[in-house]
Amino acid sequence: MPTFEFAGRQYEVNDEGFLVRPEEWNEELALFLAKKEESLDALTDQHWAVIRFIRRHYEEKQSAPMVRSICKTTGVALKRVYELFPSGPAKGACKLAGLPKPDGCV
């Protein structure tokens, strides 16, 4: 499997760049992935609201939340989610939240 290095550690990812071990995620890694995967120089409060919600949901249920749940809980409109994460909620937001690749659509 492919790997990348960040802060002196190697992280294993699948062929699409999703973390193999979500428990290795932290917010500093999210900032690194934002730049690397989404070409984002910074994360706003709205980015963090979405990322943290996705992360909490995953930790509680071992699955990615549905996009409707993301919007409803965070108050971030669907259109805005796509503006915040250019590759979308499943690929972009879930990747920055350190989730493995979601099974269905989020």
CNS distance restraints for C-alpha pairs under 8 A (distance, minus, plus):
assign (resid   1 and name CA) (resid  12 and name CA) 6.60 0.50 0.50
assign (resid   1 and name CA) (resid  13 and name CA) 6.47 0.50 0.50
assign (resid   1 and name CA) (resid  14 and name CA) 5.99 0.50 0.50
assign (resid   1 and name CA) (resid  15 and name CA) 6.98 0.50 0.50
assign (resid   2 and name CA) (resid  12 and name CA) 5.99 0.50 0.50
assign (resid   2 and name CA) (resid  13 and name CA) 5.62 0.50 0.50
assign (resid   2 and name CA) (resid  14 and name CA) 6.40 0.50 0.50
assign (resid   2 and name CA) (resid  15 and name CA) 6.65 0.50 0.50
assign (resid   3 and name CA) (resid  10 and name CA) 6.26 0.50 0.50
assign (resid   3 and name CA) (resid  11 and name CA) 5.28 0.50 0.50
assign (resid   3 and name CA) (resid  12 and name CA) 4.36 0.50 0.50
assign (resid   3 and name CA) (resid  13 and name CA) 5.70 0.50 0.50
assign (resid   4 and name CA) (resid  10 and name CA) 5.61 0.50 0.50
assign (resid   4 and name CA) (resid  11 and name CA) 5.40 0.50 0.50
assign (resid   4 and name CA) (resid  12 and name CA) 6.78 0.50 0.50
assign (resid   4 and name CA) (resid  13 and name CA) 7.81 0.50 0.50
assign (resid   5 and name CA) (resid   9 and name CA) 5.41 0.50 0.50
assign (resid   5 and name CA) (resid  10 and name CA) 4.50 0.50 0.50
assign (resid   5 and name CA) (resid  11 and name CA) 6.17 0.50 0.50
assign (resid   6 and name CA) (resid  10 and name CA) 6.56 0.50 0.50
assign (resid   6 and name CA) (resid  11 and name CA) 7.51 0.50 0.50
assign (resid   6 and name CA) (resid  29 and name CA) 7.44 0.50 0.50
assign (resid   6 and name CA) (resid  32 and name CA) 7.75 0.50 0.50
assign (resid  11 and name CA) (resid  19 and name CA) 7.21 0.50 0.50
assign (resid  12 and name CA) (resid  19 and name CA) 6.11 0.50 0.50
assign (resid  12 and name CA) (resid  20 and name CA) 5.70 0.50 0.50
assign (resid  12 and name CA) (resid  21 and name CA) 7.35 0.50 0.50
assign (resid  13 and name CA) (resid  17 and name CA) 5.07 0.50 0.50
assign (resid  13 and name CA) (resid  18 and name CA) 5.10 0.50 0.50
assign (resid  13 and name CA) (resid  19 and name CA) 4.40 0.50 0.50
assign (resid  13 and name CA) (resid  20 and name CA) 5.03 0.50 0.50
assign (resid  14 and name CA) (resid  18 and name CA) 5.48 0.50 0.50
assign (resid  14 and name CA) (resid  19 and name CA) 6.60 0.50 0.50
assign (resid  14 and name CA) (resid  20 and name CA) 6.26 0.50 0.50
assign (resid  17 and name CA) (resid  95 and name CA) 7.53 0.50 0.50
assign (resid  18 and name CA) (resid  95 and name CA) 5.57 0.50 0.50
assign (resid  18 and name CA) (resid  98 and name CA) 7.05 0.50 0.50
assign (resid  18 and name CA) (resid  99 and name CA) 6.70 0.50 0.50
assign (resid  18 and name CA) (resid 100 and name CA) 5.24 0.50 0.50
assign (resid  18 and name CA) (resid 101 and name CA) 5.72 0.50 0.50
assign (resid  19 and name CA) (resid  95 and name CA) 7.38 0.50 0.50
assign (resid  19 and name CA) (resid  98 and name CA) 5.90 0.50 0.50
assign (resid  19 and name CA) (resid  99 and name CA) 6.37 0.50 0.50
assign (resid  19 and name CA) (resid 100 and name CA) 5.50 0.50 0.50
assign (resid  20 and name CA) (resid 100 and name CA) 6.06 0.50 0.50
assign (resid  21 and name CA) (resid  25 and name CA) 7.92 0.50 0.50
assign (resid  21 and name CA) (resid 100 and name CA) 7.54 0.50 0.50
assign (resid  22 and name CA) (resid  98 and name CA) 5.29 0.50 0.50
assign (resid  22 and name CA) (resid  99 and name CA) 5.46 0.50 0.50
assign (resid  22 and name CA) (resid 100 and name CA) 6.53 0.50 0.50
assign (resid  24 and name CA) (resid  98 and name CA) 7.98 0.50 0.50
assign (resid  25 and name CA) (resid  29 and name CA) 6.32 0.50 0.50
assign (resid  25 and name CA) (resid  30 and name CA) 7.46 0.50 0.50
assign (resid  25 and name CA) (resid  97 and name CA) 7.48 0.50 0.50
assign (resid  25 and name CA) (resid  98 and name CA) 5.39 0.50 0.50
assign (resid  26 and name CA) (resid  30 and name CA) 6.47 0.50 0.50
assign (resid  26 and name CA) (resid  98 and name CA) 7.91 0.50 0.50
assign (resid  27 and name CA) (resid  31 and name CA) 6.43 0.50 0.50
assign (resid  28 and name CA) (resid  32 and name CA) 6.44 0.50 0.50
assign (resid  29 and name CA) (resid  33 and name CA) 6.08 0.50 0.50
assign (resid  30 and name CA) (resid  34 and name CA) 5.99 0.50 0.50
assign (resid  30 and name CA) (resid  96 and name CA) 4.98 0.50 0.50
assign (resid  30 and name CA) (resid  97 and name CA) 6.44 0.50 0.50
assign (resid  30 and name CA) (resid  98 and name CA) 7.30 0.50 0.50
assign (resid  31 and name CA) (resid  35 and name CA) 6.60 0.50 0.50
assign (resid  31 and name CA) (resid  42 and name CA) 7.17 0.50 0.50
assign (resid  31 and name CA) (resid  43 and name CA) 7.10 0.50 0.50
assign (resid  31 and name CA) (resid  96 and name CA) 7.79 0.50 0.50
assign (resid  32 and name CA) (resid  36 and name CA) 6.16 0.50 0.50
assign (resid  33 and name CA) (resid  37 and name CA) 5.37 0.50 0.50
assign (resid  33 and name CA) (resid  38 and name CA) 7.28 0.50 0.50
assign (resid  33 and name CA) (resid  95 and name CA) 7.77 0.50 0.50
assign (resid  33 and name CA) (resid  96 and name CA) 5.87 0.50 0.50
assign (resid  34 and name CA) (resid  38 and name CA) 5.12 0.50 0.50
assign (resid  34 and name CA) (resid  39 and name CA) 6.23 0.50 0.50
assign (resid  34 and name CA) (resid  40 and name CA) 5.26 0.50 0.50
assign (resid  34 and name CA) (resid  41 and name CA) 7.22 0.50 0.50
assign (resid  34 and name CA) (resid  42 and name CA) 7.52 0.50 0.50
assign (resid  34 and name CA) (resid  43 and name CA) 7.57 0.50 0.50
assign (resid  34 and name CA) (resid  96 and name CA) 6.27 0.50 0.50
assign (resid  35 and name CA) (resid  39 and name CA) 4.45 0.50 0.50
assign (resid  35 and name CA) (resid  40 and name CA) 4.66 0.50 0.50
assign (resid  35 and name CA) (resid  41 and name CA) 5.61 0.50 0.50
assign (resid  35 and name CA) (resid  42 and name CA) 7.69 0.50 0.50
assign (resid  36 and name CA) (resid  40 and name CA) 7.85 0.50 0.50
assign (resid  37 and name CA) (resid  92 and name CA) 7.49 0.50 0.50
assign (resid  38 and name CA) (resid  85 and name CA) 6.87 0.50 0.50
assign (resid  38 and name CA) (resid  86 and name CA) 6.55 0.50 0.50
assign (resid  38 and name CA) (resid  87 and name CA) 7.08 0.50 0.50
assign (resid  38 and name CA) (resid  92 and name CA) 6.73 0.50 0.50
assign (resid  43 and name CA) (resid  47 and name CA) 5.53 0.50 0.50
assign (resid  43 and name CA) (resid  48 and name CA) 6.66 0.50 0.50
assign (resid  44 and name CA) (resid  48 and name CA) 6.34 0.50 0.50
assign (resid  45 and name CA) (resid  49 and name CA) 6.06 0.50 0.50
assign (resid  46 and name CA) (resid  50 and name CA) 6.33 0.50 0.50
assign (resid  46 and name CA) (resid  76 and name CA) 7.07 0.50 0.50
assign (resid  46 and name CA) (resid  84 and name CA) 7.88 0.50 0.50
assign (resid  47 and name CA) (resid  51 and name CA) 6.10 0.50 0.50
assign (resid  47 and name CA) (resid  84 and name CA) 6.43 0.50 0.50
assign (resid  48 and name CA) (resid  52 and name CA) 5.73 0.50 0.50
assign (resid  49 and name CA) (resid  53 and name CA) 6.06 0.50 0.50
assign (resid  49 and name CA) (resid  74 and name CA) 6.08 0.50 0.50
assign (resid  50 and name CA) (resid  54 and name CA) 6.13 0.50 0.50
assign (resid  50 and name CA) (resid  70 and name CA) 6.59 0.50 0.50
assign (resid  50 and name CA) (resid  74 and name CA) 6.36 0.50 0.50
assign (resid  50 and name CA) (resid  76 and name CA) 7.81 0.50 0.50
assign (resid  50 and name CA) (resid  93 and name CA) 7.31 0.50 0.50
assign (resid  51 and name CA) (resid  55 and name CA) 6.08 0.50 0.50
assign (resid  51 and name CA) (resid  93 and name CA) 6.18 0.50 0.50
assign (resid  51 and name CA) (resid  94 and name CA) 7.28 0.50 0.50
assign (resid  51 and name CA) (resid  96 and name CA) 6.84 0.50 0.50
assign (resid  51 and name CA) (resid  97 and name CA) 5.14 0.50 0.50
assign (resid  52 and name CA) (resid  56 and name CA) 6.07 0.50 0.50
assign (resid  52 and name CA) (resid  97 and name CA) 7.04 0.50 0.50
assign (resid  53 and name CA) (resid  57 and name CA) 6.08 0.50 0.50
assign (resid  53 and name CA) (resid  70 and name CA) 7.02 0.50 0.50
assign (resid  53 and name CA) (resid  73 and name CA) 7.82 0.50 0.50
assign (resid  53 and name CA) (resid  74 and name CA) 7.32 0.50 0.50
assign (resid  54 and name CA) (resid  58 and name CA) 6.13 0.50 0.50
assign (resid  54 and name CA) (resid  64 and name CA) 6.42 0.50 0.50
assign (resid  54 and name CA) (resid  65 and name CA) 6.31 0.50 0.50
assign (resid  54 and name CA) (resid  70 and name CA) 7.21 0.50 0.50
assign (resid  54 and name CA) (resid  93 and name CA) 7.89 0.50 0.50
assign (resid  54 and name CA) (resid  94 and name CA) 6.86 0.50 0.50
assign (resid  54 and name CA) (resid  97 and name CA) 6.55 0.50 0.50
assign (resid  55 and name CA) (resid  59 and name CA) 6.19 0.50 0.50
assign (resid  55 and name CA) (resid  97 and name CA) 5.57 0.50 0.50
assign (resid  55 and name CA) (resid  98 and name CA) 7.46 0.50 0.50
assign (resid  55 and name CA) (resid  99 and name CA) 7.39 0.50 0.50
assign (resid  56 and name CA) (resid  60 and name CA) 6.20 0.50 0.50
assign (resid  57 and name CA) (resid  61 and name CA) 5.92 0.50 0.50
assign (resid  57 and name CA) (resid  62 and name CA) 7.40 0.50 0.50
assign (resid  57 and name CA) (resid  63 and name CA) 7.09 0.50 0.50
assign (resid  57 and name CA) (resid  64 and name CA) 6.67 0.50 0.50
assign (resid  57 and name CA) (resid  65 and name CA) 6.30 0.50 0.50
assign (resid  58 and name CA) (resid  62 and name CA) 4.53 0.50 0.50
assign (resid  58 and name CA) (resid  63 and name CA) 4.88 0.50 0.50
assign (resid  58 and name CA) (resid  64 and name CA) 5.52 0.50 0.50
assign (resid  58 and name CA) (resid  65 and name CA) 7.33 0.50 0.50
assign (resid  58 and name CA) (resid  99 and name CA) 7.33 0.50 0.50
assign (resid  59 and name CA) (resid  63 and name CA) 7.95 0.50 0.50
assign (resid  63 and name CA) (resid 102 and name CA) 7.12 0.50 0.50
assign (resid  64 and name CA) (resid  94 and name CA) 7.36 0.50 0.50
assign (resid  64 and name CA) (resid  99 and name CA) 7.53 0.50 0.50
assign (resid  64 and name CA) (resid 102 and name CA) 6.01 0.50 0.50
assign (resid  64 and name CA) (resid 106 and name CA) 6.41 0.50 0.50
assign (resid  65 and name CA) (resid  69 and name CA) 6.31 0.50 0.50
assign (resid  65 and name CA) (resid  70 and name CA) 6.66 0.50 0.50
assign (resid  65 and name CA) (resid 106 and name CA) 5.75 0.50 0.50
assign (resid  66 and name CA) (resid  70 and name CA) 6.54 0.50 0.50
assign (resid  66 and name CA) (resid 105 and name CA) 7.03 0.50 0.50
assign (resid  66 and name CA) (resid 106 and name CA) 4.03 0.50 0.50
assign (resid  67 and name CA) (resid  71 and name CA) 6.30 0.50 0.50
assign (resid  67 and name CA) (resid  78 and name CA) 7.66 0.50 0.50
assign (resid  67 and name CA) (resid  89 and name CA) 7.03 0.50 0.50
assign (resid  67 and name CA) (resid 105 and name CA) 7.86 0.50 0.50
assign (resid  67 and name CA) (resid 106 and name CA) 4.63 0.50 0.50
assign (resid  68 and name CA) (resid  72 and name CA) 6.07 0.50 0.50
assign (resid  68 and name CA) (resid  78 and name CA) 7.79 0.50 0.50
assign (resid  68 and name CA) (resid 106 and name CA) 7.91 0.50 0.50
assign (resid  69 and name CA) (resid  73 and name CA) 5.87 0.50 0.50
assign (resid  70 and name CA) (resid  74 and name CA) 5.91 0.50 0.50
assign (resid  70 and name CA) (resid  75 and name CA) 7.91 0.50 0.50
assign (resid  70 and name CA) (resid  76 and name CA) 7.61 0.50 0.50
assign (resid  71 and name CA) (resid  75 and name CA) 5.36 0.50 0.50
assign (resid  71 and name CA) (resid  76 and name CA) 4.97 0.50 0.50
assign (resid  71 and name CA) (resid  77 and name CA) 5.50 0.50 0.50
assign (resid  71 and name CA) (resid  78 and name CA) 6.11 0.50 0.50
assign (resid  71 and name CA) (resid  81 and name CA) 7.87 0.50 0.50
assign (resid  72 and name CA) (resid  76 and name CA) 7.32 0.50 0.50
assign (resid  76 and name CA) (resid  80 and name CA) 6.30 0.50 0.50
assign (resid  76 and name CA) (resid  81 and name CA) 6.51 0.50 0.50
assign (resid  77 and name CA) (resid  81 and name CA) 6.32 0.50 0.50
assign (resid  78 and name CA) (resid  82 and name CA) 6.56 0.50 0.50
assign (resid  79 and name CA) (resid  83 and name CA) 6.43 0.50 0.50
assign (resid  80 and name CA) (resid  84 and name CA) 6.05 0.50 0.50
assign (resid  81 and name CA) (resid  85 and name CA) 6.07 0.50 0.50
assign (resid  81 and name CA) (resid  88 and name CA) 7.18 0.50 0.50
assign (resid  81 and name CA) (resid  89 and name CA) 6.74 0.50 0.50
assign (resid  82 and name CA) (resid  86 and name CA) 5.69 0.50 0.50
assign (resid  82 and name CA) (resid  87 and name CA) 7.28 0.50 0.50
assign (resid  82 and name CA) (resid  88 and name CA) 5.17 0.50 0.50
assign (resid  82 and name CA) (resid  89 and name CA) 6.82 0.50 0.50
assign (resid  85 and name CA) (resid  89 and name CA) 6.50 0.50 0.50
assign (resid  85 and name CA) (resid  92 and name CA) 5.42 0.50 0.50
assign (resid  85 and name CA) (resid  93 and name CA) 6.06 0.50 0.50
assign (resid  86 and name CA) (resid  92 and name CA) 6.88 0.50 0.50
assign (resid  87 and name CA) (resid  91 and name CA) 5.86 0.50 0.50
assign (resid  87 and name CA) (resid  92 and name CA) 5.01 0.50 0.50
assign (resid  88 and name CA) (resid  92 and name CA) 5.23 0.50 0.50
assign (resid  88 and name CA) (resid  93 and name CA) 6.69 0.50 0.50
assign (resid  89 and name CA) (resid  93 and name CA) 4.66 0.50 0.50
assign (resid  89 and name CA) (resid  94 and name CA) 6.29 0.50 0.50
assign (resid  89 and name CA) (resid 106 and name CA) 6.67 0.50 0.50
assign (resid  90 and name CA) (resid  94 and name CA) 5.40 0.50 0.50
assign (resid  90 and name CA) (resid  95 and name CA) 7.56 0.50 0.50
assign (resid  90 and name CA) (resid 101 and name CA) 7.77 0.50 0.50
assign (resid  90 and name CA) (resid 102 and name CA) 6.61 0.50 0.50
assign (resid  90 and name CA) (resid 105 and name CA) 6.51 0.50 0.50
assign (resid  90 and name CA) (resid 106 and name CA) 5.58 0.50 0.50
assign (resid  91 and name CA) (resid  95 and name CA) 5.82 0.50 0.50
assign (resid  91 and name CA) (resid 101 and name CA) 7.46 0.50 0.50
assign (resid  92 and name CA) (resid  96 and name CA) 6.24 0.50 0.50
assign (resid  93 and name CA) (resid  97 and name CA) 6.15 0.50 0.50
assign (resid  94 and name CA) (resid  98 and name CA) 6.33 0.50 0.50
assign (resid  94 and name CA) (resid  99 and name CA) 5.44 0.50 0.50
assign (resid  94 and name CA) (resid 100 and name CA) 7.68 0.50 0.50
assign (resid  94 and name CA) (resid 101 and name CA) 7.49 0.50 0.50
assign (resid  94 and name CA) (resid 102 and name CA) 7.61 0.50 0.50
assign (resid  95 and name CA) (resid  99 and name CA) 5.75 0.50 0.50
assign (resid  95 and name CA) (resid 100 and name CA) 7.27 0.50 0.50
assign (resid  95 and name CA) (resid 101 and name CA) 7.43 0.50 0.50
assign (resid 102 and name CA) (resid 106 and name CA) 7.38 0.50 0.50
